[in-house]
């Protein structure tokens, strides 16, 4: 047998070719801009803009993410290291994402190859496991549904978390396979360490890694049935160590987590910032999770629109009717998984992995309804269920199945080429996404915002007249935030042009009648900052009306209160009002250091030194790894300057 005729080598060569094609396609989209959540997490996040590699800077960067209370320190630190090496250019950050994607592809290849070897006794022989694994992993690298986890820089959080999930799952599966051979006792420890370490490290990138124990449970249930071979009796029986590990790593944390979350989720205020309730979210997710299957296997430009804020919320099983149809489809998928469990175990395993991936983001948590990057791991499950069946040479109608597999891969590749190319330029990207989602307020807003950036706030720019159409269209679409109005007001105010009353009226009406969203808070903050800096000619009475409309809702967020505190202090000159709003922000979210810093500065300015020192002491108790050293030192200098007695008068 020659080197290249080895099944193992041919599998690696096939995977390498497909991976090279995927990299070449992604390279056509590397010059594109930052987008959407890239701005709060990277572009406007001073914490990730590291200027040195000192411990304090690294810790500050790692704990700087506004995306989550858990801070996602590993992902944030990686953004900071990118900035330290190459500055704020998005291209190197996207190159890093492509490398992580390829590493994930290698792990998918190794994992699927292991699964195929383990499943060969219970299923029709898959032929060359390395070759079939190469098709699965290569297909996965080329899926356009995963593009946002690569070219959308901030979703490195997802791909990096997935890297540790795959490492943990691969280590667990390998260790459990060795435990079937009755080998030495280190393998149970390897299995436990793989799941434990993979979960912990993955959580440092994104919370989705918490699902690793459930994935391991599904793999064990399908392939090992929680059994191991005894070294003493050489018989296979239930392994108490495995069962105990899942009780400790999966079921007890699951019960504890649901018990902790559920009381808050059952209260209406738990959904105050969303346009849906727990019930309507669960109904809508039936359609969403079903749609993801089509978007993965048969992708189209219209489905992969990036922005999905135009989705219709399900009010009942037949409102719309596709809710019931989706429920039936998912139930049928469950029946298929059950029926396939003996002869086609990888079909069962793939379906279960897909379903488990959406347990976190597609059920009771009050997250936004739809995001393509949520399929980054789930798509692996779908391909495990589909590709080995289509590529299996021992099943009938081989030619038909091969043609179907080739057609699906070609469709994905062509769609990835089209989408990646659009991501290479800010204008082409904005236009492409707006065309794909004409009813999406965010898509139309981002098109107008792109024209705003390109206009450089010059009345004579050719992009200036192009700003108003998409922003006014976005403003009028159902369920839009105040971002379009904010952009229009900001744009004209920066150019010292008249601001239409209709824009202010629409903004204030939305803030009065709708729940205040994160996007609304960002919009108000942007206007307040522009007014404070003197760059915008804005009406202070109108701004005050907008803030009061937003604050009139129950339980305003700490971020909104802090923004109002800054506006009252700096723009209105209302010092006591600013302090009260800052105190409310601290009370609402006491674990956020920035709010304590702001309040301490205000109190110091007013001469309320004991209260300012109390805030500084709180900061000292939160100072992990020296991340707050600069803030604390600055406050100490400020307080000292206010408390130094004046020099004695000379005669």
C-alpha positions in Angstrom: 0.0 0.0 0.0 1.4 3.4 -1.0 1.3 6.4 1.3 -1.5 8.1 -0.7 -3.6 5.0 -1.0 -4.0 4.8 2.8 -7.6 5.5 3.8 -6.3 7.6 6.7 -4.2 9.8 4.5 -6.9 10.2 1.8 -9.2 11.4 4.5 -6.8 14.0 5.7 -6.0 15.1 2.1 -9.7 15.5 1.3 -10.3 17.5 4.5 -7.3 19.7 3.8 -8.6 20.4 0.2 -12.0 21.4 1.5 -10.5 23.5 4.3 -8.3 25.3 1.8 -11.4 26.1 -0.3 -13.2 27.4 2.7 -10.2 29.6 3.7 -9.9 30.9 0.1 -13.6 31.9 0.1 -13.3 33.6 3.5 -10.3 35.6 2.4 -12.5 37.4 -0.1 -14.5 38.9 2.8 -11.7 40.0 5.2 -11.6 43.7 4.3 -15.1 44.4 5.5 -16.0 46.7 8.4 -16.9 46.1 12.0 -20.6 45.6 12.3 -23.5 45.9 14.9 -22.4 44.4 18.2 -18.7 44.8 17.2 -19.0 48.4 18.3 -19.9 48.1 22.0 -17.7 45.1 22.5 -14.6 46.1 20.5 -14.7 49.5 18.7 -16.1 51.6 21.5 -14.8 49.4 24.3 -11.8 51.1 25.8 -11.0 48.1 27.9 -9.9 45.9 24.9 -7.6 48.7 23.6 -4.5 47.4 25.3 -1.3 49.5 25.1 0.9 47.1 27.0 0.9 43.5 28.3 1.0 44.3 32.0 -1.1 42.1 34.2 -3.4 45.0 35.1 -4.0 45.8 31.4 -4.7 42.2 30.6 -7.1 41.7 33.4 -8.8 45.0 32.5 -9.2 43.9 28.9 -10.4 40.4 29.9 -13.2 41.9 32.1 -14.3 44.7 29.8 -17.1 43.0 27.8 -20.5 44.7 28.1 -22.2 41.7 26.4 -22.7 39.6 29.5 -22.5 39.8 33.3 -20.0 36.9 33.0 -17.7 39.2 31.0 -16.5 36.4 28.6 -12.9 37.1 29.6 -11.1 34.8 27.3 -12.8 36.2 24.2 -12.4 39.8 25.4 -8.7 39.2 26.1 -8.2 37.8 22.6 -9.7 41.0 21.1 -7.3 43.0 23.4 -4.3 41.0 22.2 -5.4 41.5 18.6 -5.5 45.3 19.3 -2.1 45.2 21.0 -0.6 43.5 18.0 -2.3 45.3 15.1 -4.4 48.1 16.4 -8.1 48.6 15.6 -7.9 47.2 12.0 -10.7 44.6 11.7 -8.8 42.6 9.1 -6.3 40.9 11.5 -9.2 40.2 13.8 -11.1 38.5 11.0 -8.0 36.5 10.1 -7.8 35.3 13.7 -11.4 34.2 13.4 -10.7 32.2 10.2 -7.9 30.4 11.9 -10.2 29.5 14.9 -12.8 28.3 12.4 -10.2 26.0 10.7 -9.1 24.7 14.1 -12.7 23.9 14.9 -13.0 22.1 11.5 -10.0 19.9 12.4 -11.6 19.0 15.7 -14.9 18.2 13.9 -13.0 15.9 11.6 -11.4 14.0 14.5 -14.6 13.8 16.5 -16.7 12.5 13.6 -14.0 10.0 12.6 -14.1 8.7 16.2 -17.9 8.5 16.1 -17.9 6.6 12.8 -15.5 4.0 14.1 -17.5 3.6 17.3 -20.9 3.4 15.4 -19.7 0.9 12.8 -20.9 -2.1 14.8 -24.4 -0.8 15.2 -24.9 0.7 11.8 -24.2 -0.2 8.2 -20.5 0.2 7.7 -19.7 3.7 6.6 -16.8 2.8 4.3 -13.7 4.8 5.0 -14.4 6.6 8.3 -11.7 9.2 7.6 -13.1 10.0 4.2 -16.7 10.4 5.5 -15.4 12.5 8.4 -13.6 14.7 5.9 -16.8 15.3 4.0 -18.7 16.1 7.2 -16.0 18.5 8.5 -15.3 20.1 5.1 -19.0 20.6 4.5 -19.3 22.2 7.9 -16.5 24.6 7.1 -18.3 25.7 4.0 -21.8 26.2 5.6 -22.8 29.8 5.0 -25.0 29.7 8.2 -21.7 29.7 10.1 -20.3 32.8 8.3 -21.3 35.2 11.1 -19.2 33.2 13.5 -16.2 34.0 11.3 -16.5 37.4 9.5 -18.6 39.0 12.3 -15.7 39.7 14.6 -17.5 39.7 17.9 -18.8 36.2 17.3 -15.3 34.9 18.0 -17.0 34.4 21.3 -19.1 31.6 19.8 -16.3 30.0 17.7 -13.8 30.2 20.6 -16.2 28.6 23.0 -17.0 25.9 20.5 -13.2 25.2 20.2 -13.1 24.2 23.9 -16.4 22.3 23.6 -15.1 20.2 20.7 -11.8 19.6 22.6 -13.7 18.4 25.6 -16.1 16.3 23.6 -13.3 14.7 21.6 -11.3 13.9 24.8 -14.4 12.5 26.5 -15.3 10.3 23.6 -11.8 8.9 23.2 -11.5 8.2 26.9 -14.9 6.5 27.0 -13.9 4.3 24.0 -10.8 3.2 26.0 -12.9 2.4 29.0 -14.7 -0.2 26.8 -11.4 -2.0 26.5 -10.9 -2.5 30.2 -7.7 -0.6 30.2 -6.0 1.1 33.1 -7.9 3.4 35.5 -6.7 6.7 34.2 -9.3 7.0 31.5 -12.2 7.8 33.8 -10.2 10.7 35.1 -9.4 11.8 31.5 -13.1 11.7 30.6 -14.0 13.7 33.7 -11.2 16.2 33.1 -12.2 16.6 29.4 -15.7 17.6 30.2 -14.8 19.7 33.2 -11.9 21.6 31.7 -13.7 22.0 28.3 -16.7 23.5 30.0 -14.8 25.9 32.2 -12.5 27.2 29.5 -15.4 27.4 27.1 -17.4 29.5 29.6 -14.6 32.0 29.6 -15.4 32.7 26.0 -19.2 32.4 26.0 -21.9 30.8 28.1 -23.0 28.4 25.4 -20.1 26.1 26.5 -22.3 25.2 29.5 -24.0 22.6 27.2 -20.8 20.4 26.9 -21.9 18.0 29.7 -25.3 17.5 27.9 -23.5 16.8 24.6 -21.3 14.3 26.4 -24.4 12.7 28.0 -26.0 12.3 24.5 -22.9 10.8 23.1 -22.6 8.3 26.0 -26.3 7.4 25.8 -26.1 6.7 22.0 -22.7 5.0 21.8 -21.8 3.6 25.2 -25.1 3.3 27.1 -23.2 4.4 30.2 -21.4 1.1 30.3 -17.7 0.2 30.6 -15.7 -3.0 30.7 -14.6 -4.3 34.1 -10.9 -5.0 34.3 -11.6 -7.8 36.8 -14.5 -9.6 35.2 -14.0 -8.5 31.6 -17.7 -8.0 31.2 -19.5 -4.8 30.2 -21.9 -3.3 32.7 -23.3 0.0 33.9 -20.5 2.2 35.1 -21.4 3.9 38.4 -18.6 6.4 37.9 -20.1 7.6 34.6 -23.6 7.9 36.1 -22.4 9.7 39.1 -20.3 12.1 37.0 -23.4 13.1 35.0 -25.4 13.6 38.1 -22.8 16.0 39.4 -21.8 17.7 36.2 -25.2 17.8 34.4 -28.4 17.1 36.3 -27.7 18.8 39.6 -26.4 22.0 37.9 -29.4 21.8 35.6 -31.9 21.6 38.4 -30.1 24.4 40.3 -29.9 26.6 37.3 -33.6 26.2 36.4 -34.6 26.7 40.0 -32.6 29.9 40.1 -33.8 31.4 36.8 -37.4 30.3 36.7 -38.9 32.6 39.4 -37.5 35.6 37.7 -38.6 34.4 34.3 -42.2 33.8 35.5 -42.4 37.5 36.6 -43.5 40.0 33.9 -40.6 42.4 34.7 -38.2 39.6 33.6 -39.4 40.3 30.1 -39.5 44.1 30.4 -37.0 44.8 27.6 -38.5 42.3 25.2 -41.5 42.5 22.8 -42.5 38.9 23.7 -43.3 36.9 26.8 -42.2 33.5 27.9 -45.1 31.8 26.2 -44.8 33.6 22.9 -41.1 33.1 22.9 -41.5 29.4 23.2 -44.0 29.3 20.4 -41.9 31.4 18.1 -38.8 29.3 18.8 -40.7 26.3 17.3 -40.6 28.1 14.0 -37.0 29.4 14.5 -35.4 26.1 15.4 -37.2 24.4 12.4 -36.1 27.2 10.1 -32.5 26.7 11.2 -32.5 23.2 9.6 -33.4 24.6 6.2 -30.9 27.5 6.5 -28.2 24.9 7.3 -28.9 22.3 4.7 -30.5 24.3 1.9 -29.2 27.9 2.4 -30.6 30.8 0.4 -29.8 34.5 0.4 -33.2 35.5 1.7 -32.9 33.2 4.7 -29.4 34.1 5.7 -30.1 37.8 6.0 -28.0 38.4 9.2 -30.7 40.7 10.6 -33.8 38.8 11.7 -35.6 41.4 13.8 -38.5 41.3 11.3 -39.6 37.9 12.5 -43.3 37.7 13.3 -43.9 36.6 16.9 -46.2 33.6 17.3 -49.3 34.4 19.4 -50.6 30.9 19.3 -50.2 27.5 17.6 -52.1 28.8 14.5 -51.1 32.4 14.7 -49.3 32.0 12.3 -50.2 28.5 11.2 -46.5 27.7 10.6 -46.1 27.5 14.4 -48.2 24.3 14.5 -46.5 23.0 11.3 -43.1 23.5 12.9 -44.1 21.8 16.1 -45.2 18.8 14.0 -41.9 18.8 12.1 -39.9 18.9 15.3 -42.0 16.1 16.8 -41.5 14.0 13.6 -37.7 14.6 14.0 -37.9 13.2 17.5 -39.8 10.2 16.3 -37.2 9.7 13.5 -34.4 9.9 16.1 -36.1 7.2 18.2 -36.7 4.8 15.2 -33.2 5.2 14.0 -31.5 4.4 17.3 -30.6 0.8 16.4 -29.6 0.7 12.8 -28.7 4.3 12.2 -27.4 5.5 15.5 -25.6 8.5 14.0 -28.9 9.9 12.8 -30.2 9.7 16.4 -27.0 11.2 17.8 -27.0 14.0 15.2 -30.6 15.0 15.8 -30.1 14.9 19.6 -26.9 17.1 19.4 -28.8 19.6 17.2 -31.7 19.7 19.7 -29.5 20.0 22.7 -27.6 22.9 21.2 -30.9 24.9 21.1 -32.0 24.0 24.6 -30.1 27.0 26.0 -30.9 29.7 23.4 -34.2 28.4 22.0 -36.3 27.9 25.2 -36.9 30.0 28.3 -34.1 32.6 28.4 -35.2 36.1 27.4 -32.7 36.4 24.6 -33.4 37.8 21.1 -35.2 35.3 19.0 -33.0 34.6 16.0 -29.3 34.6 15.3 -27.5 32.5 12.7 -24.4 32.0 14.9 -26.4 29.9 17.3 -26.1 27.1 14.8 -22.3 26.9 14.9 -22.4 23.7 17.0 -25.9 22.7 16.1 -25.0 22.4 12.4 -22.4 19.8 13.3 -25.2 17.6 14.7 -27.3 18.0 11.5 -24.3 17.0 9.3 -23.6 14.0 11.5 -27.2 12.9 10.9 -27.2 13.5 7.2 -23.8 13.2 5.6 -22.8 9.6 6.7 -26.1 8.3 5.3 -25.5 10.1 2.0 -21.9 9.0 1.8 -22.3 5.4 2.9 -21.3 3.0 0.1 -23.1 0.0 1.5 -26.6 1.5 1.3 -28.8 1.3 -1.8 -29.1 4.1 -4.5 -25.5 5.1 -3.9 -25.3 7.3 -7.1 -28.4 9.2 -6.2 -27.1 9.9 -2.6 -23.7 10.9 -3.9 -25.3 13.4 -6.3 -27.5 14.8 -3.6 -24.5 15.2 -1.2 -22.5 17.0 -4.0 -25.5 19.2 -4.8 -25.9 20.3 -1.2 -22.2 21.0 -0.8 -22.1 23.0 -4.1 -25.2 25.0 -3.0 -23.5 25.9 0.3 -20.2 26.7 -1.4 -21.8 29.0 -3.9 -23.9 30.8 -1.2 -20.8 31.2 0.9 -18.9 32.7 -2.0 -21.7 35.2 -2.6 -22.1 36.2 1.0 -18.4 36.4 1.8 -17.8 38.6 -1.2 -20.5 41.0 0.0 -18.8 41.2 3.4 -15.6 42.5 1.9 -16.9 46.1 1.5 -19.0 48.2 3.8 -21.3 49.6 1.1 -21.9 46.2 -0.7 -22.5 44.5 2.7 -25.0 47.1 3.8 -26.8 47.0 0.5 -26.8 43.2 0.3 -28.2 42.8 3.8 -30.8 45.5 3.3 -31.9 43.8 0.0 -32.1 40.4 1.8 -34.3 41.8 4.6 -36.4 44.7 3.3 -38.7 44.5 6.3 -35.9 44.5 8.9 -35.5 47.8 10.7 -31.9 47.0 11.6 -31.0 46.2 8.0 -32.4 49.4 6.7 -30.9 51.4 9.6 -27.4 49.9 9.0 -27.6 50.9 5.3 -28.4 54.5 6.3 -25.8 54.4 9.0 -23.2 53.2 6.4 -24.0 56.2 4.2 -23.7 58.5 7.3 -20.2 57.2 7.9 -19.2 57.6 4.3 -20.6 61.1 4.1 -18.2 62.3 6.8 -21.0 64.7 7.8 -20.4 66.9 4.8 -23.5 68.5 3.2 -21.7 68.3 -0.2 -20.9 64.6 0.0 -22.7 62.4 -2.6 -23.6 60.0 0.2 -25.5 62.7 2.2 -28.7 62.6 0.2 -28.7 58.8 0.3 -28.9 58.8 4.1 -32.5 59.8 4.6 -34.3 57.2 2.6 -33.3 54.0 4.4 -33.3 55.7 7.8 -36.8 57.0 7.4 -38.0 53.7 6.0 -36.5 52.0 9.1 -38.2 54.5 11.3 -41.6 53.5 10.0 -41.2 49.7 10.1 -43.1 47.9 12.8 -41.3 47.2 16.1 -38.3 49.4 15.1 -36.2 51.0 17.9 -35.3 54.7 18.1 -32.0 54.1 16.3 -33.3 55.4 13.0 -34.6 58.6 14.6 -31.4 59.0 16.6 -29.3 58.7 13.5 -31.4 61.2 11.6 -31.3 63.7 14.5 -27.6 63.1 15.0 -26.7 63.5 11.3 -28.4 66.8 10.8 -27.4 68.2 14.2 -23.7 67.4 13.5 -24.0 69.3 10.2 -25.9 72.1 11.9 -28.9 71.5 9.7 -32.5 71.8 10.9 -33.8 68.7 12.8 -37.4 67.7 11.8 -39.9 67.8 14.6 -41.3 64.6 13.2 -38.1 62.8 14.1 -38.3 64.0 17.7 -42.0 63.2 18.0 -41.5 59.7 16.6 -38.6 59.0 19.1 -40.5 60.3 22.1 -43.7 58.4 21.1 -41.7 55.1 20.8 -40.0 55.6 24.2 -43.4 56.4 25.8 -45.3 53.5 24.4 -42.7 50.7 24.0 -40.4 48.9 26.4 -37.0 50.5 26.3 -34.5 48.2 24.6 -30.7 48.1 24.7 -30.6 49.7 21.3 -32.8 52.6 22.6 -30.4 53.1 25.5 -27.5 53.2 23.1 -29.3 55.8 20.9 -30.0 58.1 23.9 -26.4 57.7 25.0 -25.0 58.7 21.6 -27.2 61.8 21.5 -26.3 62.8 25.0 -22.6 62.4 24.3 -22.8 64.5 21.1 -24.6 67.2 23.0 -22.1 67.2 25.9 -19.1 67.4 23.5 -20.6 70.4 21.7 -20.6 68.6 18.3 -24.4 68.6 17.9 -27.0 71.4 17.9 -29.6 69.5 20.0 -32.7 70.8 21.8 -32.2 70.2 25.5 -36.0 70.3 26.2 -36.5 67.6 23.6 -33.7 65.5 25.0 -35.2 65.8 28.5 -38.6 64.7 27.2 -37.0 61.7 25.5 -35.2 60.7 28.7 -38.2 61.2 30.9 -40.3 59.1 28.5 -37.8 56.3 28.7 -37.4 56.5 32.5 -41.2 56.5 33.0 -41.3 52.7 32.5 -40.9 50.4 35.6 -37.5 49.3 36.7 -35.2 51.3 34.3 -31.9 49.7 33.7 -28.7 50.8 35.3 -27.2 51.8 32.0 -30.2 54.1 31.2 -29.9 55.7 34.7 -26.2 56.2 34.3 -26.7 57.9 30.9 -29.4 60.2 32.3 -27.0 61.0 35.2 -24.4 62.1 32.7 -26.9 64.2 30.8 -28.3 65.9 33.9 -24.8 66.7 35.2 -23.0 67.8 32.1 -25.7 69.2 29.8 -28.4 70.5 32.1 -26.1 71.5 34.9 -28.4 69.8 37.4 -25.8 68.4 39.9 -28.1 67.0 42.5 -30.3 65.3 39.9 -27.2 63.8 38.3 -26.0 62.4 41.7 -29.4 60.9 42.4 -29.5 59.2 39.0 -26.0 57.9 39.5 -26.9 56.5 42.9 -29.9 54.8 41.3 -27.6 53.2 38.7 -25.2 52.0 41.4 -28.1 50.6 43.4 -29.5 48.8 40.3 -26.2 47.2 39.3 -23.8 47.4 42.2 -21.3 45.0 40.6 -20.4 47.4 37.7 -17.3 49.4 38.6 -17.9 52.2 36.1 -21.0 53.4 37.9 -19.1 53.6 41.3 -16.4 55.6 39.6 -18.8 58.1 38.1 -20.7 58.6 41.4 -17.4 59.0 43.3 -16.3 61.8 40.9 -19.6 63.6 41.2 -19.6 63.4 45.0 -16.0 64.6 45.2 -16.9 67.6 43.0 -19.7 68.5 45.4 -17.4 68.2 48.4 -19.2 65.1 49.8 -15.8 63.5 50.5 -16.9 60.8 53.0 -19.4 59.4 50.5 -16.8 59.6 47.7 -14.4 57.6 49.9 -17.1 55.0 50.5 -17.4 54.5 46.8 -13.6 54.3 46.4 -13.6 51.6 49.1 -16.2 49.6 47.2 -14.0 49.8 44.1 -11.0 48.6 46.1 -13.0 45.5 47.2 -13.8 44.8 43.5 -10.2 45.3 42.3 -9.3 41.8 40.9 -5.8 41.5 39.5 -5.2 45.3 39.7 -7.8 45.9 36.9 -9.1 49.0 38.7 -5.8 50.4 39.9 -5.9 53.4 37.5 -9.4 54.3 38.4 -8.7 54.1 42.2 -5.5 56.1 41.8 -7.3 58.8 39.8 -10.0 59.0 42.5 -7.4 59.2 45.3 -5.7 62.1 43.4 -9.1 63.9 42.9 -10.2 63.4 46.5 -6.8 64.6 47.8 -7.0 67.7 45.7 -10.4 68.5 47.2 -9.3 67.9 50.8 -5.8 69.6 50.9 -6.2 72.7 53.1 -5.5 76.1 51.4 -2.1 77.6 52.2 -2.0 80.2 55.0 -2.2 83.8 54.0 1.0 85.8 54.1 1.4 89.1 55.7 
